[in-house]
Amino acid sequence: MSKIKLYDTTLRDGAQGEGISYSVMDKIRIAQALDNLGIHFIEGGWPGSNPKDMEFYLKMAKIRLKSSQLVAFGSTRRPHSKANQDNNLKAILKSQATFVTIFGKTWDLHIRDVLKTTQDENINMIRDTVGFLVLKGKTVFYDAEHFFGAYKANAEYSLKCLLVAQEAGAKAVVLCDTNGGTLTSEVFKVIKEIRPEINIWLGIHCHNDADLAVANSIAAVQGGADMVQGTINGYGERCGNADLIPIIANLKLKLGIDCISDDKLKELAKVSYFVSEISNMRHQPSQPFVGDSAFAHKGGVHINAVMKNPQTYEHIDPKLVGNKRRILVSELAGKTGIIVRAKDLEFDLGKEDPKTKRILKLVQKLEHEGYHFEAAEGSFELLMQKAFKKYKKFFELEGFRVVIEKRSDKRITSEAIIKLRVKGAKEHTAADGDGPVNALDNALRKALKDFYPTLSKMHLTDFKVRVLDEKAGTAAKVRVLIQSQDEKDVWNTIGVSENIIEASWQALVDSVEYKLLKDKVA
Ligand SMILES: [Zn+2]
C-alpha cells in the first residue's frame, strides 16, 4: 500500500450533501467504482443510524473488492454507559466491516455544552470505545471532530484525547476541520506540531466552508499526514467536503506521491462523471482537472499559443487525468480555432483549403444569427460532419405537433405527437411531458428507443433559453441551449429560431444525434 492512504466518505459525508440521496444499489455501484480506482478505504455509512446503511454493509460483505477496504462509521459510546451495551457499536459489529471509524469529541466546549459531561468521562468514552472494537478484532480509526478549534482552545486536552485513542489501539487518528473554517497555514502548523506526538497514522478530514478544503488537505500531507479523507467531487453538507479528485491529481502530479497508479489516474475524469451521474448532480464544468472547461481555450492569443506548445496555458497534460483539451469556437478564436477544433474531431483543414474558408464563413454567419458554438460543441461537431459530408441521418422527421391545453381546473398539460422515419420504418408516437419541450423530448425518445437503445442512458441536465434582440423591430429570436449527460460525458447543443419550440427541437435533435454519433451507432 502506498505511503498515503486515500479514504473516501462520499457514501457517508457526501450523502449528506443537499440534493443527494443514494439507494443501496447506488451505493454499491459507487463503492465498486472507488474500488476500481484504487481508493484504499471506503466509508460506506453509519450502520447504527439507518437500516439502508446496514443493508448496504450486509450486501457488500458478499462482494469482493480488489483494492479497497470497507469502513463502518459510528460514534463513541454514550456517557456513563458500557461499550458492549451500546446499540450503535452493536450495529457496527453486525455490519461485518473489519475497519471502523469512530468519531468523538476533543473540544472542551463541546464536551460541556453538547455532550453535557466531564472531560474525564469523554476520555473514558474514547478509551472504552476504541478498546472494545480492537478487542473484537476491528481496525479502528479515530476521527477527532472539530480538532482545530479544540486544539486552539485547549491544546493539552485535545492532544490527550488523541493519545488515549492511540493507547487504546487505534490504527489512525484523524484531525477533522468539521466546520471548514481553518486556514491552510494553521492546518500545516497544527499537523507539524501533532505529528511527532503520534506514532500511528495521522489523517486529515476537511470541510470546504472557507473554500480551502483541498488546499488544507494537501498542506496536511506536506506537514506529515498520511491519510486523506474526502469525497468525490467534494460532495457533502453545506459547502461540501475536500474533493478527492483534485487531491489525488495534485498528490500524483505535483507532489509525486504514488497514491494510485498512472493508469488509474487516467480514469479520474470518468469516475468524477460517473459519481455525478449516480448522485443526480450536474457535473461542474469548472471543476479543476476533470471539468469540461478545465482545458478549454477561448481567447485567440491563448489558442495560438496552445497550438505552438500546450504547456503555455495548461498546467498539466489533460490526458493524464482522462480529460481533453477543447478549443472553443467563436468569432474570437477565428480561423485557427476552427482548424484546431476540426483537427480534434479528425477533420484535417489546411489553412489555405477553400473548405476552411467556407466553414469559417458558415460558422461566422451562424454566430451572427445567434448560434453560439463555443457553448455547444455537440452541435459544432455535427456541423463539421455535415460540412464534410460525413453526416449520417439517424432518422427523418415527417412532422410534429405540440398541444398545450389549459383547463378550467387550472391544470395545464402538454402533449407532443411526432411522425418520423427511422431505418425504413414509419414511427408515429405521442407523449405527455412537464411542458412542451419535455413532451417533445419524450415523444422523440419513444419513437427511437427500439432502434437506438443507448438513448436510454442519456438525459437532459440543463435547458437554457435566451432572448436575442440583435435586430430590433423584427420578431425576437430565441436561443436554446440544452445540456445532456450520460455515464461518460456531458455535451451541449444549440438551436436558434423565432419560435421557441423550433429552437428547442433543433437542440434536442442535435443532442440525440450527437449521442448516437459518439456511441458509433450504425
Ligand atoms: Zn465530515
Boltz pocket constraint, residues with backbone or C-beta under 6 A from the ligand:
constraints:
  - pocket:
      binder: B
      contacts: [[A, 13], [A, 178], [A, 205], [A, 207], [A, 241]]
      max_distance: 6.0
